[in-house]
Amino acid sequence: MRMFPRLEKEGTSVTGKENIAKIFNDPAFEEFSHINVLPLIYNEKKQRCNILVFDYERAKQQTAKIAREDEGRGRTHPVYRFYDAEAKYVCEVRYGGASANALQRGLWTNTKNGLKYFDSVTNGWIDYSHNKILVQLFSHALVSSSAGHESALEKIKEDIVRLKQIAGIRK
C-alpha cells in the first residue's frame, strides 16, 4: 500500500478540491478504485442480511477534507480519515508499515459511519432464515480471490443447468 506514505507528504490536513484531486490522481492512489470493499452486514436475531458495494467515485467526488488522526480507541498507528463537506466520515487510509498487521493497513471504511457511500447489492435487507447456507456462501465469497469466484460461478451454473433439466426446461 502506497497511499499512507503519499498522504504523509501532505501533512496533517488536506482541503480544497484541487488538492484532494491531486491526491486521488496520484499513482499511489491508483488502486483506490480497485480495492474490493464489499461488506456483508447481518442481523443474526432477525436472520437477515444486506450486501453492499463501496461507491469509490462518489467517495472521490464528495471528499472535502483528509485529516490525519493519531489517537483513537485502541489504535496504535495513525490514520488519515476522509470527510465530506458536511464533516461526515467517508473512509480512511491506515498505516501500512512493517509493524502494522492486516487490520491496521490500507483503505478501510466503517460501513455504519460511511453508509451513504455504499450501494446495496441486495436492494436492502433480505431474509435468510430459510437458507443459511446462502449467507455462508456470501461470506466466503467476500474473502476469496477472483479465481475462487470463477470456480464457484462455474459450479453454480452447472447446478442451474441440472435444475433446468430436472424441470424439463431446455437451454
One Martini backbone bead per residue (centre of mass of N, CA, C, O) as a GRO file, in nm:
protein
  171
    1MET     BB    1   0.092   0.040   0.026
    2ARG     BB    2   0.098   0.395  -0.086
    3MET     BB    3  -0.102   0.596   0.052
    4PHE     BB    4   0.015   0.679   0.325
    5PRO     BB    5   0.287   0.803   0.233
    6ARG     BB    6   0.150   1.017   0.055
    7LEU     BB    7  -0.005   1.163   0.287
    8GLU     BB    8   0.246   1.245   0.459
    9LYS     BB    9   0.333   1.476   0.255
   10GLU     BB   10   0.074   1.669   0.349
   11GLY     BB   11   0.024   1.606   0.644
   12THR     BB   12  -0.270   1.671   0.851
   13SER     BB   13  -0.413   1.843   0.602
   14VAL     BB   14  -0.671   1.832   0.342
   15THR     BB   15  -0.788   2.079   0.112
   16GLY     BB   16  -0.949   2.110  -0.161
   17LYS     BB   17  -1.018   1.999  -0.468
   18GLU     BB   18  -0.734   2.007  -0.599
   19ASN     BB   19  -0.575   1.859  -0.374
   20ILE     BB   20  -0.750   1.603  -0.374
   21ALA     BB   21  -0.721   1.532  -0.674
   22LYS     BB   22  -0.414   1.485  -0.666
   23ILE     BB   23  -0.429   1.241  -0.487
   24PHE     BB   24  -0.623   1.060  -0.661
   25ASN     BB   25  -0.414   1.094  -0.921
   26ASP     BB   26  -0.210   0.943  -0.789
   27PRO     BB   27  -0.040   0.647  -0.816
   28ALA     BB   28  -0.094   0.562  -0.514
   29PHE     BB   29  -0.429   0.575  -0.592
   30GLU     BB   30  -0.497   0.365  -0.814
   31GLU     BB   31  -0.623   0.136  -0.612
   32PHE     BB   32  -0.876   0.264  -0.485
   33SER     BB   33  -1.088   0.156  -0.724
   34HIS     BB   34  -0.986  -0.174  -0.679
   35ILE     BB   35  -1.091  -0.226  -0.409
   36ASN     BB   36  -1.255  -0.467  -0.216
   37VAL     BB   37  -1.570  -0.335  -0.094
   38LEU     BB   38  -1.784  -0.602   0.043
   39PRO     BB   39  -2.020  -0.603   0.262
   40LEU     BB   40  -2.158  -0.812   0.517
   41ILE     BB   41  -2.457  -0.759   0.675
   42TYR     BB   42  -2.606  -0.863   0.995
   43ASN     BB   43  -2.905  -1.014   1.158
   44GLU     BB   44  -2.933  -1.278   1.356
   45LYS     BB   45  -3.212  -1.252   1.495
   46LYS     BB   46  -3.364  -1.189   1.201
   47GLN     BB   47  -3.231  -1.324   0.959
   48ARG     BB   48  -3.051  -1.089   0.805
   49CYS     BB   49  -2.923  -0.916   0.506
   50ASN     BB   50  -2.653  -0.703   0.357
   51ILE     BB   51  -2.518  -0.606   0.044
   52LEU     BB   52  -2.229  -0.406  -0.028
   53VAL     BB   53  -2.101  -0.119  -0.219
   54PHE     BB   54  -1.842   0.078  -0.278
   55ASP     BB   55  -1.840   0.426  -0.383
   56TYR     BB   56  -1.570   0.566  -0.516
   57GLU     BB   57  -1.670   0.809  -0.679
   58ARG     BB   58  -1.830   0.946  -0.456
   59ALA     BB   59  -1.595   0.969  -0.260
   60LYS     BB   60  -1.419   1.147  -0.437
   61GLN     BB   61  -1.624   1.383  -0.497
   62GLN     BB   62  -1.697   1.430  -0.165
   63THR     BB   63  -1.426   1.498  -0.076
   64ALA     BB   64  -1.306   1.772   0.155
   65LYS     BB   65  -1.131   1.600   0.372
   66ILE     BB   66  -0.801   1.527   0.508
   67ALA     BB   67  -0.718   1.358   0.821
   68ARG     BB   68  -0.502   1.330   1.074
   69GLU     BB   69  -0.508   1.053   1.318
   70ASP     BB   70  -0.345   0.948   1.624
   71GLU     BB   71  -0.605   0.897   1.792
   72GLY     BB   72  -0.766   0.606   1.949
   73ARG     BB   73  -0.942   0.329   1.996
   74GLY     BB   74  -0.673   0.116   2.026
   75ARG     BB   75  -0.471   0.277   1.859
   76THR     BB   76  -0.136   0.273   1.727
   77HIS     BB   77  -0.195   0.399   1.451
   78PRO     BB   78  -0.237   0.610   1.214
   79VAL     BB   79  -0.482   0.809   1.032
   80TYR     BB   80  -0.671   0.881   0.734
   81ARG     BB   81  -0.946   1.085   0.708
   82PHE     BB   82  -1.247   1.105   0.524
   83TYR     BB   83  -1.443   1.396   0.432
   84ASP     BB   84  -1.709   1.576   0.388
   85ALA     BB   85  -1.878   1.882   0.380
   86GLU     BB   86  -2.034   1.766   0.658
   87ALA     BB   87  -1.818   1.596   0.827
   88LYS     BB   88  -1.845   1.312   0.705
   89TYR     BB   89  -1.772   0.997   0.684
   90VAL     BB   90  -1.606   0.785   0.441
   91CYS     BB   91  -1.290   0.709   0.504
   92GLU     BB   92  -0.968   0.522   0.526
   93VAL     BB   93  -0.612   0.541   0.588
   94ARG     BB   94  -0.380   0.315   0.684
   95TYR     BB   95  -0.120   0.206   0.806
   96GLY     BB   96   0.174   0.032   0.620
   97GLY     BB   97   0.381  -0.086   0.794
   98ALA     BB   98   0.558  -0.345   0.938
   99SER     BB   99   0.395  -0.313   1.228
  100ALA     BB  100   0.144  -0.380   1.070
  101ASN     BB  101  -0.142  -0.523   1.036
  102ALA     BB  102  -0.406  -0.603   0.835
  103LEU     BB  103  -0.600  -0.402   1.017
  104GLN     BB  104  -0.371  -0.144   0.982
  105ARG     BB  105  -0.405  -0.141   0.658
  106GLY     BB  106  -0.520   0.070   0.438
  107LEU     BB  107  -0.825   0.060   0.309
  108TRP     BB  108  -1.112   0.191   0.486
  109THR     BB  109  -1.451   0.123   0.618
  110ASN     BB  110  -1.723   0.228   0.803
  111THR     BB  111  -2.023   0.136   0.728
  112LYS     BB  112  -2.199   0.295   0.929
  113ASN     BB  113  -2.052   0.581   0.881
  114GLY     BB  114  -2.046   0.531   0.536
  115LEU     BB  115  -2.330   0.453   0.405
  116LYS     BB  116  -2.360   0.676   0.167
  117TYR     BB  117  -2.107   0.500   0.013
  118PHE     BB  118  -2.332   0.282  -0.040
  119ASP     BB  119  -2.455  -0.002  -0.219
  120SER     BB  120  -2.714  -0.226  -0.263
  121VAL     BB  121  -2.732  -0.545  -0.395
  122THR     BB  122  -3.012  -0.634  -0.228
  123ASN     BB  123  -3.200  -0.392  -0.174
  124GLY     BB  124  -3.135  -0.456   0.112
  125TRP     BB  125  -3.290  -0.649   0.320
  126ILE     BB  126  -3.257  -1.007   0.370
  127ASP     BB  127  -3.386  -1.318   0.406
  128TYR     BB  128  -3.222  -1.632   0.561
  129SER     BB  129  -3.386  -1.849   0.725
  130HIS     BB  130  -3.414  -2.062   0.472
  131ASN     BB  131  -3.079  -1.993   0.389
  132LYS     BB  132  -2.780  -2.015   0.543
  133ILE     BB  133  -2.584  -2.099   0.312
  134LEU     BB  134  -2.593  -1.827   0.163
  135VAL     BB  135  -2.430  -1.667   0.373
  136GLN     BB  136  -2.179  -1.841   0.355
  137LEU     BB  137  -2.124  -1.787   0.061
  138PHE     BB  138  -2.089  -1.483   0.082
  139SER     BB  139  -1.868  -1.471   0.304
  140HIS     BB  140  -1.659  -1.632   0.133
  141ALA     BB  141  -1.657  -1.455  -0.125
  142LEU     BB  142  -1.545  -1.189   0.016
  143VAL     BB  143  -1.248  -1.356   0.079
  144SER     BB  144  -1.196  -1.430  -0.207
  145SER     BB  145  -1.093  -1.486  -0.512
  146SER     BB  146  -1.138  -1.473  -0.845
  147ALA     BB  147  -1.088  -1.774  -0.886
  148GLY     BB  148  -1.303  -1.862  -0.681
  149HIS     BB  149  -1.540  -1.728  -0.823
  150GLU     BB  150  -1.521  -1.881  -1.091
  151SER     BB  151  -1.555  -2.165  -0.974
  152ALA     BB  152  -1.830  -2.118  -0.836
  153LEU     BB  153  -1.985  -2.026  -1.088
  154GLU     BB  154  -1.962  -2.294  -1.241
  155LYS     BB  155  -2.118  -2.462  -1.033
  156ILE     BB  156  -2.380  -2.297  -1.045
  157LYS     BB  157  -2.433  -2.338  -1.348
  158GLU     BB  158  -2.456  -2.645  -1.332
  159ASP     BB  159  -2.701  -2.641  -1.139
  160ILE     BB  160  -2.894  -2.493  -1.327
  161VAL     BB  161  -2.895  -2.704  -1.546
  162ARG     BB  162  -2.999  -2.934  -1.368
  163LEU     BB  163  -3.269  -2.797  -1.288
  164LYS     BB  164  -3.375  -2.769  -1.580
  165GLN     BB  165  -3.377  -3.071  -1.643
  166ILE     BB  166  -3.574  -3.151  -1.424
  167ALA     BB  167  -3.798  -2.939  -1.541
  168GLY     BB  168  -3.770  -2.946  -1.870
  169ILE     BB  169  -3.559  -2.729  -1.952
  170ARG     BB  170  -3.418  -2.559  -2.204
  171LYS     BB  171  -3.155  -2.364  -2.332
   0.00000   0.00000   0.00000
